[in-house]
Amino acid sequence: MKKNFTERELDRIIEMAWEDRTPFEAITYQFGISEQETIEIMRREMKPSSFRMWRKRVQGRNTKHAKKRGEDVDRFKCSRQRHISGNKVSKR
């Protein structure tokens, strides 16, 4: 089933897929799309070389699949990631 996403939603899906600590299950929960649909979006929206680089990095990564994660990983984003609000990067 093909879903129509706004540009903002597509940007968020791509951002979540690119983050190492965000599992595909979080994308499914938030946007209702499967891992395969996420991969298709990444393939369609990224340059071919960027997609291949992302796919190589993500394939087999334990943190991208909730069932493969260790119990010590209990968050979706890196603790060092800056908080972004209102489309502006927060200042220190």
C-alpha atoms as a printed R data frame, in Angstrom:
   type eleno elety resid chain resno      x      y      z
1  ATOM     1    CA   MET     A     1  0.000  0.000  0.000
2  ATOM     2    CA   LYS     A     2  1.493  3.321 -1.090
3  ATOM     3    CA   LYS     A     3  1.064  6.128  1.410
4  ATOM     4    CA   ASN     A     4  1.348  9.812  0.625
5  ATOM     5    CA   PHE     A     5  3.622 11.596  3.052
6  ATOM     6    CA   THR     A     6  4.233 15.309  3.353
7  ATOM     7    CA   GLU     A     7  7.725 16.602  2.705
8  ATOM     8    CA   ARG     A     8  8.199 17.051  6.449
9  ATOM     9    CA   GLU     A     9  7.155 13.446  7.152
10 ATOM    10    CA   LEU     A    10  9.497 12.140  4.447
11 ATOM    11    CA   ASP     A    11 12.357 14.156  5.936
12 ATOM    12    CA   ARG     A    12 11.623 12.671  9.360
13 ATOM    13    CA   ILE     A    13 11.446  9.111  8.005
14 ATOM    14    CA   ILE     A    14 14.797  9.568  6.259
15 ATOM    15    CA   GLU     A    15 16.307 11.125  9.372
16 ATOM    16    CA   MET     A    16 15.093  8.263 11.560
17 ATOM    17    CA   ALA     A    17 16.309  5.645  9.072
18 ATOM    18    CA   TRP     A    18 19.725  7.329  8.886
19 ATOM    19    CA   GLU     A    19 20.163  7.366 12.688
20 ATOM    20    CA   ASP     A    20 21.988  4.264 13.898
21 ATOM    21    CA   ARG     A    21 20.077  3.934 17.158
22 ATOM    22    CA   THR     A    22 16.563  4.324 15.746
23 ATOM    23    CA   PRO     A    23 15.117  0.863 15.037
24 ATOM    24    CA   PHE     A    24 12.869  0.227 12.070
25 ATOM    25    CA   GLU     A    25 10.150 -0.666 14.585
26 ATOM    26    CA   ALA     A    26 10.100  2.970 15.761
27 ATOM    27    CA   ILE     A    27  9.499  4.109 12.175
28 ATOM    28    CA   THR     A    28  6.747  1.505 11.825
29 ATOM    29    CA   TYR     A    29  5.163  2.661 15.086
30 ATOM    30    CA   GLN     A    30  5.267  6.345 14.161
31 ATOM    31    CA   PHE     A    31  4.448  6.210 10.441
32 ATOM    32    CA   GLY     A    32  2.798  2.805  9.917
33 ATOM    33    CA   ILE     A    33  5.246  1.609  7.256
34 ATOM    34    CA   SER     A    34  7.256 -1.594  7.200
35 ATOM    35    CA   GLU     A    35 11.034 -1.940  7.038
36 ATOM    36    CA   GLN     A    36 10.746 -2.774  3.335
37 ATOM    37    CA   GLU     A    37  8.666  0.357  2.678
38 ATOM    38    CA   THR     A    38 11.269  2.412  4.558
39 ATOM    39    CA   ILE     A    39 14.003  0.951  2.348
40 ATOM    40    CA   GLU     A    40 11.945  1.788 -0.753
41 ATOM    41    CA   ILE     A    41 11.545  5.396  0.425
42 ATOM    42    CA   MET     A    42 15.277  5.657  1.063
43 ATOM    43    CA   ARG     A    43 16.020  4.249 -2.397
44 ATOM    44    CA   ARG     A    44 13.614  6.684 -4.056
45 ATOM    45    CA   GLU     A    45 14.624  9.812 -2.121
46 ATOM    46    CA   MET     A    46 18.405  9.430 -1.945
47 ATOM    47    CA   LYS     A    47 21.153  9.513 -4.523
48 ATOM    48    CA   PRO     A    48 22.127  5.975 -5.570
49 ATOM    49    CA   SER     A    49 25.590  6.237 -3.987
50 ATOM    50    CA   SER     A    50 24.136  7.536 -0.701
51 ATOM    51    CA   PHE     A    51 21.552  4.763 -0.652
52 ATOM    52    CA   ARG     A    52 24.221  2.086 -1.197
53 ATOM    53    CA   MET     A    53 26.360  3.577  1.592
54 ATOM    54    CA   TRP     A    54 23.363  3.680  3.974
55 ATOM    55    CA   ARG     A    55 22.241  0.162  3.057
56 ATOM    56    CA   LYS     A    56 25.723 -1.265  3.591
57 ATOM    57    CA   ARG     A    57 25.966  0.424  6.991
58 ATOM    58    CA   VAL     A    58 22.471 -0.571  8.169
59 ATOM    59    CA   GLN     A    59 22.440 -4.162  6.963
60 ATOM    60    CA   GLY     A    60 22.973 -6.489  9.901
61 ATOM    61    CA   ARG     A    61 23.266 -3.647 12.421
62 ATOM    62    CA   ASN     A    62 21.844 -4.818 15.727
63 ATOM    63    CA   THR     A    63 20.618 -1.382 16.815
64 ATOM    64    CA   LYS     A    64 18.321 -1.061 13.762
65 ATOM    65    CA   HIS     A    65 16.232 -4.051 14.874
66 ATOM    66    CA   ALA     A    66 14.579 -4.002 18.300
67 ATOM    67    CA   LYS     A    67 14.758 -7.799 18.717
68 ATOM    68    CA   LYS     A    68 18.509 -7.856 18.039
69 ATOM    69    CA   ARG     A    69 19.347 -5.001 20.413
70 ATOM    70    CA   GLY     A    70 21.047 -5.623 23.679
71 ATOM    71    CA   GLU     A    71 19.095 -4.872 26.824
72 ATOM    72    CA   ASP     A    72 21.500 -2.027 27.603
73 ATOM    73    CA   VAL     A    73 20.191 -0.019 24.597
74 ATOM    74    CA   ASP     A    74 16.936  1.536 25.738
75 ATOM    75    CA   ARG     A    75 16.686  4.764 23.744
76 ATOM    76    CA   PHE     A    76 16.193  5.715 20.097
77 ATOM    77    CA   LYS     A    77 18.663  8.545 19.741
78 ATOM    78    CA   CYS     A    78 22.227  9.132 20.772
79 ATOM    79    CA   SER     A    79 22.716 10.927 24.084
80 ATOM    80    CA   ARG     A    80 25.080 13.342 22.306
81 ATOM    81    CA   GLN     A    81 22.520 14.303 19.645
82 ATOM    82    CA   ARG     A    82 21.422 17.920 19.867
83 ATOM    83    CA   HIS     A    83 17.810 18.714 20.568
84 ATOM    84    CA   ILE     A    84 16.157 20.331 17.548
85 ATOM    85    CA   SER     A    85 13.058 22.417 18.046
86 ATOM    86    CA   GLY     A    86 11.154 24.664 15.693
87 ATOM    87    CA   ASN     A    87 13.486 23.805 12.817
88 ATOM    88    CA   LYS     A    88 16.347 25.619 14.544
89 ATOM    89    CA   VAL     A    89 19.315 23.998 16.229
90 ATOM    90    CA   SER     A    90 19.338 24.822 19.930
91 ATOM    91    CA   LYS     A    91 22.230 26.932 21.088
92 ATOM    92    CA   ARG     A    92 24.513 25.841 23.898
